[in-house]
Amino acid sequence: MSADIGVEVRLARTEADRDAVFAVRREVFVDEQSVPEELEYDELDATADHFLALLDGVPAGAGRLVITDAVPIAGLDREAKATGILGRLAVGHAARGLGLGKLLVQAIEHRAAERGLAAVELHAQTHARGFYQRLGYAAYGDLFAEAGIEHVSMRKQLP
């Protein structure tokens, strides 16, 4: 990445930030990949932590962290730690190849660790599997389709 490019990745805290997150997602998933709008936006958006990547002050990437509930461990008087679900990771066409995706994943993992989560899971489009593997995610289970696009489940334990 060139030193003269200004990159910022942050938790989306304002309505304007959230609007920018949704605009990036629309560009990538709805417009570019033809994901139906009613599948792209869901009830999890209301409680998710959303992240925004800016390139020279212009919205260029987005992602979200959804936290699952902790579950009781059979036979034990305690619960397993909740898991974070990394999702809706998107980088606009003009900003690809600059490392924004990696920075977004790292920011989401950092937030998950701050919130005391044990692991982060995701559903990766199969073409992005190698990207997530390089960041420490391991694939599991069978391939499946979401919005007509082939995906694989992946998981990374947090330190």
ROFIFI-398669 format. One line per 8 residues: their letters; for each residue x, z, y of C-alpha. Coordinates in Angstrom, 2 decimals, always signed. Example, Ala and Ser with C-alpha at 12.3 -4.5 7.8 and 13.67 -1.06 7.14 Angstrom:
BEGIN
as) +12.30,+7.80,-4.50; +13.67,+7.14,-1.06;
This chain:
BEGIN
msadigve) +0.00,+0.00,+0.00; +1.39,-0.93,+3.39; +2.32,+1.96,+5.68; +0.38,+0.37,+8.54; -2.94,+0.60,+6.70; -4.92,+3.74,+7.56; -6.66,+5.15,+4.50; -8.91,+8.21,+4.42;
vrlartea) -10.89,+9.55,+1.48; -13.30,+12.36,+2.22; -16.36,+14.20,+1.05; -19.39,+12.59,+2.68; -20.81,+15.43,+4.78; -22.91,+13.65,+7.42; -25.91,+11.35,+7.20; -23.72,+8.54,+8.59;
drdavfav) -21.17,+9.14,+5.81; -23.90,+9.02,+3.15; -25.32,+5.83,+4.67; -21.83,+4.30,+4.46; -21.50,+5.41,+0.81; -24.81,+3.76,-0.05; -23.84,+0.59,+1.84; -20.62,+0.25,-0.21;
rrevfvde) -22.55,+0.83,-3.42; -25.11,-1.81,-2.40; -22.34,-4.32,-1.68; -20.59,-3.80,-5.01; -23.33,-2.99,-7.49; -26.52,-4.56,-6.11; -25.19,-7.61,-4.27; -22.06,-8.43,-6.28;
qsvpeele) -22.96,-7.26,-9.80; -26.73,-7.80,-9.57; -27.62,-4.25,-10.62; -31.30,-3.73,-9.80; -31.65,-1.50,-6.75; -34.04,+0.83,-8.58; -31.28,+1.53,-11.15; -28.47,+1.93,-8.61;
ydeldata) -30.06,+4.74,-6.63; -31.44,+7.69,-8.58; -32.57,+11.29,-8.32; -29.00,+12.50,-8.91; -27.99,+11.16,-5.49; -29.87,+14.04,-3.84; -27.60,+16.74,-5.32; -24.35,+14.85,-5.98;
dhflalld) -21.14,+15.27,-4.02; -20.54,+11.85,-2.47; -17.12,+10.54,-1.46; -16.27,+7.89,+1.10; -13.06,+5.87,+1.39; -12.27,+4.39,+4.79; -9.77,+1.62,+5.42; -8.74,+1.56,+9.07;
gvpagagr) -11.95,+3.45,+9.83; -14.20,+0.98,+7.99; -16.15,+2.09,+4.89; -14.47,+0.45,+1.91; -15.07,+2.64,-1.15; -17.41,+5.24,-2.59; -17.96,+7.51,-5.56; -19.95,+10.54,-6.59;
lvitdavp) -19.61,+13.74,-8.60; -22.65,+15.06,-10.45; -22.40,+18.48,-12.06; -24.08,+19.14,-15.39; -25.41,+22.56,-16.30; -23.27,+24.93,-18.35; -24.51,+25.16,-21.93; -24.65,+28.21,-24.22;
iagldrea) -22.07,+28.25,-27.02; -23.79,+28.88,-30.35; -22.91,+32.29,-31.79; -21.09,+33.43,-28.65; -22.30,+35.45,-25.72; -21.00,+32.97,-23.14; -21.48,+29.45,-21.84; -19.25,+26.42,-21.89;
katgilgr) -18.09,+25.43,-18.44; -20.12,+22.77,-16.71; -18.83,+19.21,-16.72; -18.52,+16.82,-13.82; -19.81,+13.28,-14.10; -17.82,+10.80,-12.02; -20.02,+7.89,-11.17; -20.86,+5.03,-8.87;
lavghaar) -17.17,+4.40,-8.16; -17.04,+1.28,-6.01; -14.45,-0.45,-3.85; -15.51,-3.34,-1.66; -14.07,-6.76,-2.44; -11.85,-6.90,+0.67; -10.22,-3.54,-0.15; -9.44,-4.04,-3.83;
glglgkll) -5.88,-3.68,-5.02; -4.94,-1.19,-2.30; -5.26,+1.97,-4.40; -8.58,+3.20,-3.00; -10.12,+3.56,-6.46; -7.31,+5.84,-7.61; -7.57,+7.92,-4.43; -11.33,+8.27,-4.90;
vqaiehra) -10.91,+9.39,-8.53; -8.28,+11.93,-7.49; -10.52,+13.30,-4.73; -13.43,+13.62,-7.16; -11.24,+15.37,-9.75; -9.93,+17.74,-7.07; -13.50,+18.62,-6.06; -14.46,+19.13,-9.72;
aerglaav) -11.52,+21.53,-10.17; -12.47,+23.39,-6.96; -15.96,+23.83,-8.41; -14.51,+25.30,-11.62; -15.40,+22.44,-13.93; -13.70,+22.05,-17.30; -13.70,+18.25,-17.48; -14.81,+15.04,-15.86;
elhaqtha) -16.69,+12.38,-17.78; -17.72,+8.88,-16.81; -19.28,+5.68,-18.03; -16.74,+2.94,-17.33; -17.55,-0.72,-17.19; -15.38,-2.08,-19.99; -13.28,-4.18,-17.62; -12.28,-0.91,-15.86;
rgfyqrlg) -11.31,+0.95,-19.04; -7.57,+0.44,-18.50; -7.82,+1.70,-14.91; -9.31,+4.99,-16.08; -6.92,+5.28,-19.04; -3.97,+5.07,-16.63; -5.53,+8.03,-14.79; -5.69,+10.13,-17.96;
yaaygdlf) -9.19,+9.40,-19.28; -9.79,+8.90,-23.01; -12.57,+6.71,-24.36; -15.01,+7.99,-26.98; -18.08,+6.72,-28.78; -19.52,+3.26,-29.10; -19.88,+0.68,-26.36; -23.29,+0.56,-24.71;
aeagiehv) -25.12,-1.31,-21.96; -26.18,+0.12,-18.61; -27.96,-2.22,-16.19; -27.03,-5.07,-18.54; -23.28,-4.34,-18.20; -21.16,-3.16,-21.15; -19.77,+0.38,-20.70; -17.69,+2.95,-22.55;
smrkqlp) -17.84,+6.75,-22.22; -14.59,+8.40,-21.10; -13.47,+12.00,-20.53; -10.58,+13.88,-18.96; -9.94,+17.62,-19.34; -9.04,+19.29,-16.06; -6.08,+21.67,-15.88;
